Amino acid sequence: MKSGLFTICILSLLSLLPVCHAGAQEKKPSFTVLPAEPSAASPKIIGGEQAETANWPATFYFVANNQACTSTAIGRQVILTAAHCINDGAVGEINPNTPAAVSVTCSHHPRYNPQYENYHQYDVALCLASKPIPLPDGQRYERISLAAQTPRRDSDVILLGFGCRQDGGGGPMGVLYRSEKDAVKAVRIDGAYVVAKGRSSLCFGDSGGAAYTGTEIAARAIIGVNSRGWIKQFEESYLSHLGNPAIAWFVADWADKHAVRICGLNESGANVCHP
């Protein structure tokens, strides 16, 4: 998480539009739960803090097209990430090269297409797993909220991601960081975006990660997907809003077509979904 303009690829300074897109896959995208612990020399995310990975067991480090992103398991067979992180129809693996490897196939929101106005705001992809996604120690999947009125203005938002942690987008990635408590607020809805602002901001590698309302331990729900930002402390971060009617429709329609259950949509089991 951190600071300048971002989207995994370079953004236009004036328009916040991406000027590059995911190209042909060089190898299968891979999703991995990282138990990574930073060294004492690891730089701290500007305005953020290291997250306890045990508290976020369904958050995956994700590599595609030689680019790093973040993703989240939101059901036994469903991964949520950003469309700009992965090609539409891409096939990848969770925990590749292990006995627990699981194949996934990813789909973009249909409006994430340059033929549509403001298409970049529909920066959402869902990935279907071929079998249940293994989580550490039998932990539970994250819950989404498709409520149009969530989040409310000035409500707290938690940003989460494996991205860089230095001003301007520099420094290492691969350690899970979150915004500090009460550090980021939802300031407005802008089309299909929730705009958040505060002491923490998004950085390269945070793309595709989840933005939450609630608290770290309980009563939390994903309200958006990390899409882009200015990558600078106290500047705005842009989250594709799951409560936007067109995005909420996509999530519900995709789940119905694939006959899968998503926490917060059609799954609420306490042994499956995070409270």
C-alpha positions in Angstrom: 0.0 0.0 0.0 1.2 3.5 -0.7 1.8 6.5 -3.0 1.9 8.5 -7.2 -0.6 6.9 -9.6 -1.4 3.3 -9.8 -3.0 0.4 -11.4 -0.4 -2.3 -11.8 0.3 -0.7 -15.1 1.1 2.9 -15.6 -1.7 5.5 -15.3 -2.2 8.8 -17.1 -1.4 11.5 -14.6 -4.3 13.7 -15.6 -7.0 11.1 -16.3 -6.3 8.2 -13.9 -6.9 5.9 -16.9 -4.6 2.9 -17.4 -2.4 3.2 -20.4 -1.5 -0.5 -20.5 -3.5 -3.7 -20.1 -2.8 -7.3 -19.2 -1.2 -8.9 -22.2 -0.9 -12.6 -23.2 -0.3 -14.8 -20.2 3.4 -15.8 -20.0 2.5 -18.6 -17.6 -0.5 -19.6 -15.5 -1.5 -17.0 -12.9 -0.8 -18.3 -9.4 -2.5 -17.5 -6.1 -0.7 -18.2 -2.9 -1.4 -17.6 0.8 1.9 -16.1 2.1 2.9 -16.5 5.7 5.5 -13.9 5.0 7.1 -12.1 7.9 9.1 -8.9 7.1 12.7 -8.5 8.3 13.5 -5.8 10.8 14.7 -3.7 7.8 11.4 -3.9 5.9 10.0 -0.4 5.3 6.6 0.3 6.9 3.7 1.1 4.6 3.2 4.8 4.7 0.2 5.4 6.9 -0.3 1.6 7.3 0.8 -1.3 9.5 1.6 -4.9 9.0 -1.4 -7.1 9.1 -1.7 -10.3 11.2 -1.9 -12.8 8.4 -3.8 -15.2 10.7 -6.6 -12.6 10.8 -6.9 -12.5 7.0 -6.5 -16.2 6.0 -8.5 -15.9 2.8 -6.2 -13.1 1.3 -3.9 -14.4 -1.4 -0.8 -13.0 -3.0 -1.4 -13.3 -6.8 1.0 -13.2 -9.8 -0.1 -12.9 -13.4 1.7 -11.4 -16.4 4.8 -11.0 -14.2 2.8 -8.5 -12.1 1.8 -8.9 -8.4 -1.7 -8.3 -7.1 -3.9 -9.3 -4.2 -7.0 -11.4 -4.2 -9.6 -12.8 -1.7 -11.5 -16.1 -1.4 -15.1 -15.2 -0.8 -16.5 -18.8 -1.0 -15.5 -22.4 -1.2 -14.8 -22.0 -4.9 -14.7 -18.3 -5.6 -11.8 -15.8 -5.8 -12.4 -12.0 -6.0 -9.8 -9.7 -7.6 -9.4 -6.8 -10.0 -10.0 -7.2 -13.7 -6.9 -5.3 -14.6 -4.8 -7.9 -12.8 -5.7 -10.8 -15.1 -6.9 -11.6 -18.6 -10.6 -12.4 -19.1 -10.9 -16.2 -19.3 -7.4 -16.8 -17.9 -6.8 -20.1 -16.2 -4.5 -20.2 -13.2 -3.7 -22.2 -10.0 -4.0 -21.8 -6.3 -1.0 -23.1 -4.4 0.7 -24.3 -7.7 3.2 -27.1 -7.7 1.8 -28.6 -4.5 -0.5 -31.5 -3.8 -3.1 -29.0 -2.8 -3.1 -27.2 -6.2 -6.5 -26.0 -7.4 -7.3 -24.8 -10.9 -9.2 -21.6 -11.4 -10.8 -19.8 -14.4 -11.3 -16.0 -14.2 -14.0 -13.8 -15.7 -14.1 -10.0 -16.0 -17.1 -7.8 -15.4 -18.6 -7.5 -18.9 -18.4 -3.7 -18.7 -14.6 -3.8 -18.1 -14.2 -3.2 -21.8 -12.9 0.0 -23.5 -16.1 0.2 -25.6 -18.0 1.3 -22.4 -17.7 4.8 -20.8 -15.8 4.7 -17.5 -15.1 1.0 -18.0 -12.2 1.1 -15.7 -14.6 1.6 -12.8 -15.9 -1.9 -13.3 -12.5 -3.3 -12.3 -13.8 -6.6 -10.9 -13.0 -10.2 -11.8 -14.3 -13.5 -10.3 -12.4 -16.7 -10.5 -14.1 -20.1 -10.3 -12.1 -22.9 -8.5 -12.4 -26.5 -9.7 -12.7 -27.7 -6.1 -12.8 -26.1 -2.6 -10.1 -23.6 -2.0 -7.9 -24.7 0.9 -7.4 -22.2 3.7 -4.8 -22.4 6.5 -6.1 -24.4 9.6 -9.6 -24.6 8.2 -10.2 -20.9 8.4 -13.3 -19.2 6.9 -13.9 -17.3 3.7 -14.5 -13.6 3.6 -18.0 -12.1 3.3 -19.1 -9.5 0.7 -21.7 -6.7 1.0 -23.7 -5.8 -2.1 -25.7 -3.1 -0.3 -25.8 0.1 -2.4 -25.8 2.3 0.7 -22.6 0.7 2.1 -20.2 2.3 3.0 -21.8 5.5 4.3 -19.9 8.8 3.9 -17.2 9.3 6.5 -17.4 5.6 7.6 -14.2 3.8 8.3 -12.7 1.7 5.5 -9.9 -0.9 5.9 -7.5 -1.2 2.9 -5.6 -4.5 2.6 -2.9 -5.7 0.2 0.5 -7.2 -0.4 1.7 -4.1 -2.3 4.7 -1.8 -2.0 5.1 0.4 1.0 7.2 3.4 0.0 6.2 6.8 -1.4 6.1 6.8 -5.1 5.6 3.0 -5.3 9.1 1.8 -4.5 10.2 -0.9 -2.2 9.5 -4.6 -1.8 6.1 -6.4 -2.0 4.8 -9.6 -0.7 4.0 -8.8 3.0 0.4 -8.2 3.9 -0.3 -4.7 5.2 -3.5 -2.9 6.2 -4.5 0.7 6.8 -4.3 1.7 10.5 -7.4 1.8 12.6 -9.6 4.9 11.8 -7.0 6.0 9.2 -9.2 5.9 6.0 -12.7 7.1 5.4 -15.1 6.7 2.5 -15.5 10.3 1.2 -17.9 9.8 -1.7 -19.4 7.5 -4.4 -18.1 8.4 -7.9 -20.0 6.3 -10.5 -19.0 2.7 -9.8 -16.2 3.7 -7.4 -16.1 4.2 -3.7 -13.5 7.0 -3.2 -11.5 6.6 0.1 -9.0 9.0 1.6 -6.9 9.2 4.7 -3.5 8.4 6.2 -3.1 5.2 4.1 -3.3 4.7 0.4 -3.0 2.0 -2.2 0.2 1.0 -4.0 1.3 -1.3 -6.8 0.5 -4.9 -5.7 -2.5 -3.9 -3.6 -4.6 -4.0 -6.8 -7.4 -6.6 -6.5 -7.3 -6.7 -2.7 -10.4 -6.2 -0.7 -11.6 -3.0 1.0 -13.6 -3.6 4.1 -16.1 -2.0 6.5 -16.3 -3.2 10.1 -13.4 -4.3 12.3 -10.5 -6.6 11.8 -11.7 -9.4 14.0 -15.5 -9.5 13.5 -18.5 -8.0 11.7 -16.4 -7.1 8.6 -17.5 -7.2 5.0 -15.9 -6.5 1.6 -17.4 -3.4 0.0 -14.9 -2.8 -2.8 -12.0 -4.1 -4.8 -8.8 -2.1 -4.8 -8.6 -0.6 -8.3 -6.3 2.5 -8.4 -5.1 5.6 -6.7 -2.5 8.4 -6.6 -0.1 6.3 -4.5 0.5 9.0 -2.0 -0.4 9.4 1.7 -3.5 11.6 2.3 -4.5 11.2 -1.4 -7.5 9.3 -2.8 -7.8 5.6 -3.4 -10.4 4.2 -5.8 -12.4 1.0 -5.0 -14.7 -0.7 -7.5 -17.9 -0.7 -5.4 -19.6 -4.1 -4.9 -22.8 -2.2 -4.0 -23.0 -0.6 -7.4 -26.1 -2.1 -9.2 -24.2 -3.2 -12.3 -21.4 -4.8 -10.2 -23.8 -6.4 -7.7 -25.8 -7.8 -10.7 -22.5 -9.3 -12.2 -21.6 -11.0 -8.9 -25.1 -12.5 -8.4 -25.5 -13.5 -12.1 -22.0 -15.1 -12.2 -22.7 -17.1 -9.0 -26.0 -18.3 -10.4 -24.5 -19.3 -13.8 -21.7 -21.3 -12.1 -24.0 -22.7 -9.3 -21.6 -21.6 -6.6 -22.1 -20.0 -3.2 -20.6 -16.7 -2.1 -20.4 -15.5 1.5 -22.7 -12.6 1.9 -24.7 -13.4 -1.2 -26.1 -16.9 -0.9 -23.9 -18.4 1.8 -24.0 -17.5 5.5 -22.9 -20.6 7.3 -20.9 -19.7 10.4 -18.5 -22.6 9.7 -17.9 -21.3 6.1 -18.0 -17.5 6.2 -16.2 -15.0 8.4 -18.6 -13.3 10.8 
